[in-house]
Amino acid sequence: MTPVHEEQRQFPVLDDCLHIGGIALTRLAERVGRTPFYAYERSHIASRIALLRQTLPAGLELHYAVKANPMPAVAQLIAPLVDGFDVASGGEMKIALDAGMSASQVSFAGPGKSNAELRSAIAAGVLLHLESEDEMHRAARAGDLLGLTPRVAVRVNPEFELKYAGMKMAGGARQFGVDAERVPAMLRKLGALGLDFHGFHLFCGAQNLSAKAICEAQHLSVQLGLRLAAHAPSALRMLNIGGGFGVPYFPGERALYLPAVAEGLQHTMQMLSAESPQTRLILELGRYLVAEAGIYVCRVLERKVSHDRVFVITDGGMHHHLAASGNFGQVIRKNYPVTIGNRVHAGARETASVVGPLCTPLDLLADSMELARVEPGDLVVVFQSGAYGLTASPIAFLGHPAPLEVLV
Amino acid sequence: MTPVHEEQRQFPVLDDCLHIGGIALTRLAERVGRTPFYAYERSHIASRIALLRQTLPAGLELHYAVKANPMPAVAQLIAPLVDGFDVASGGEMKIALDAGMSASQVSFAGPGKSNAELRSAIAAGVLLHLESEDEMHRAARAGDLLGLTPRVAVRVNPEFELKYAGMKMAGGARQFGVDAERVPAMLRKLGALGLDFHGFHLFCGAQNLSAKAICEAQHLSVQLGLRLAAHAPSALRMLNIGGGFGVPYFPGERALYLPAVAEGLQHTMQMLSAESPQTRLILELGRYLVAEAGIYVCRVLERKVSHDRVFVITDGGMHHHLAASGNFGQVIRKNYPVTIGNRVHAGARETASVVGPLCTPLDLLADSMELARVEPGDLVVVFQSGAYGLTASPIAFLGHPAPLEVLV
C-alpha cells in the first residue's frame, strides 16, 4: 500500500473551512490583510506543553529551543509555560530575554559563538554551553574582562549515536561539543579557570519518531553525564539531555508515542535521583512544541494545465517554506501534508502539484497530491509548519515580499 | 583519479593573500568592518560581458537576469553594459528601473505573477512574458483598467528538453510557459484582446556546461519560435532564447567552451535572419555574468579537533550561503571551491571541514578538503559565489546577523 500522511486533526473544519484559533481561515486571511502568511495557534502550543507536563515524570524540567520558532509573540506565550529557554545565537538570546525569561533560565549553545556573543551572554548571566576547550578559554577571558564569573555547562559529544534520528548530532567526529574522552581533562582546566560549573549538555539528534531510540539515548546520556561528573570541579547541578522528539511530516510517518517516552524517562530519572539527587534533568524541545501548531497559507493565483498535469500556482513557495519544498536537508523530496483550506472535504477532487511564483522547478510545495479542485483565490494550507518555517527559508529569493506571521 | 576543482585563477594572489578588486582580502575585511561578507569584483563582471560581446555574433542582444544577483550596485554596474534586464518579480522590476534600465528593455517572467504585479508592470511599460492563457486574460483586464496596452511576449514550453542542464525548465508538463501546441490558439485570443505582441520566450534550463547541448536547444528554440510566429497577430519582433550557460562549481566540472557556443549561435542567427530579418535575438544570462566574480568570506573562530578530524569553525555558514552547503537543489552534496584567503599557498596544509555556527550538521561549507592549516582570525573564501548566494539563503536562520555585500 502507498504510505499516506497521518490525518491532520489538530484544527477543526466547519462549513468545509479550516479553523485555526477559532477563526475561519478565509476570515483570518482577510484579517492578516495579505497572503502568504504563517499562522500559529496559541491553544495548540499550550495544550502540547500541558500534555507533556501531564505525561512526563514530575520534576523533569522542560525547556524551549527558541530556534524552532523565534517569533517574539510565540516566545512570549511559551515563556511562562516552561522552565527555561535554549538559544543558539546572540539574536535568540535577545528574544528570550525580551520575552521575560529570566537570564538564569536561559542557556546558550552553538559551535561557533563569537567573542562578542560570549561577552554579551556573560554580561546577561545566561548559562553557556561550552562546545570546545578553546571556547572555554575565550569565555574565561571574556569573564575576566567583565569582572564576572561565567556560568557554564559542557556540551559533550558522546560515543553513541541516536538511532533513527532525522538528523544526527553526536557520535564520531562532530563540530558539536567536546569528545567525551577529553571532557575530564577539560573539567580540570575549567576548575582552575574558576568558571562556575553547572553541568552537561548532551544532544544526540533531532526529529526522532522512535520512543525506544529516544529513551535509549536519554538513558545513555544520563549515565555518561554521571560518569563525567566524577571529574567535575563542583557538584552536578543540571543535565540537559536535549530533545529530538520528532513530528510526522511525510507519508508513512507516525506520531511519537509519548507514554513510552515517559516510561523511559521515569526509569532514567530514578537512576539519576538515586545517584545524584541534587541534579536537575532538563529536556529541551523546539519542534515538538510548535511544529504541529502552525500552518503556512498561500493563495491560488491560477489553476494551470500542462500536458494533462494540473499545477496549482500560488503566491507562496519555497522562498517562504524551504522545508516543505524538500530543500532543507532532505535527500529525497517528500510532500508535507497539504490541503485546500476553504475546500477541505467537499467538491471535486483531482491530482495536482502546488507550485509558487519562482522561476525554478525547486519551487514545489506539493508534488502530485490528491486535493480539492481549486479556483483562483482559494487558500492552500501546508500543515506541520510551526517550526523551521519562515526563519529557515530564503525569503529574499527573487525579490518577493516576505510572508507575515500571526499567533492566533 | 579523484575529480578536482577547476583552478581558481580569476583573483591574483600577492604575499599569499587573495586580492579582489585590487585590494588584499585582509584589508578588504577591515574595510567592510565585519565578517561574513560577499564581495563581487567590478572588473570581472565587466570583462565577462566584454568577452561575450567579443566572442558571440554581432547583433545578438544580451540581457541580464537580475535574479542571479539583485544587489543594486551590481545592477547599476551592469545596466549600461547590456541591452536589457529580465526580472522575476515586482521587487526585481523596481531594482531594474532604479538602476536606470529603460522600461522598454525590461522583461518580466515568472509563473505566478500577481494581479498587483501585472498592473505595476503594465504601468511601468515593461514587457510581460505571459506564462499562461489565464495570465494573458488577467493582463488584458489590468491593461483595460489602466487604459494602457500591455506589451507582451509568450513564454513557450517546448517539447524538447535541454540535455545535461543542472536544472531543466522545459519539456513535458511544466509550471513554466504555455505548452507549444496550445500557443497558436492563445495567439488568436491575444490578437483579439488587442495586446501588443512582441515575440516569444523559450527557456529550457539552467547551469549547463555543454556547448553542444546549449547550441542544440538554441537552434530548436529559434525554429520553434519561427514556426509559432506564423500564428502571431503581428510580426515577430523578438525571440528570447534564455541562457542556461553554466559555471563550474564542483570537482570534475569544466568551464563552458564559449567559442563553440558562439559558432552555434552564428549558425542559428543566420537561419533567423534568413527567415525573419526583423527579429531581434536575445540571450538572457544571469549566473554566467556574475557567479565567478563573487566570493563569500567568513572568519575562522576556532580550529577544533574531534576524533582526529579537523573542523574549521567560522562565523559564516549555510544561513548565508545555502548553495555552498549543498542544500539548494543538489541531490548529492559536493564542495564548492574553497581556500584560506590569507594563506593561499604557503605553510602547512591539512584535510579539514569548514562549518558554521549553526546547531545543525547541514551547516557545512567544505567537507574534508585539503586547506591551509588555519589560525583563528583567518579568512575562509568560497569561490563561485557571485550568483544565487545571499538572496538564495535563509539569512534569518538561528538569529545571526545578515552578511554584508560589497562591490569592489
Interface residues (C-beta under 8 A of the other chain):
Chain A: V66 K67 P70 V87 A88 S89 G90 G91 E92 K94 I95 A109 G110 P111 G112 K113 S114 S132 D134 E135 N157 M167 K168 M169 G172 A173 R174 Q175 F176 D179 A206 L301 E302 R303 K304 S306 H307 D308 R309 F311 I313 T314 D315 G317 L322 N327 F328 G329 V331 S353 V355 G356 P357 L358 C359 T360 P361 L362 D363 P376 L390 T391 A392 S393 P394 I395 A396 F397 L398 G399 H400 P401
Chain B: V66 K67 P70 V87 A88 S89 G90 G91 E92 K94 I95 A109 G110 P111 G112 K113 S114 S132 D134 E135 N157 M167 K168 M169 G172 A173 R174 Q175 F176 D179 A206 L301 E302 R303 K304 S306 H307 D308 R309 F311 I313 T314 D315 G317 L322 N327 F328 G329 V331 S353 V355 G356 P357 L358 C359 T360 P361 L362 D363 P376 L390 T391 A392 S393 P394 I395 A396 F397 L398 G399 H400 P401
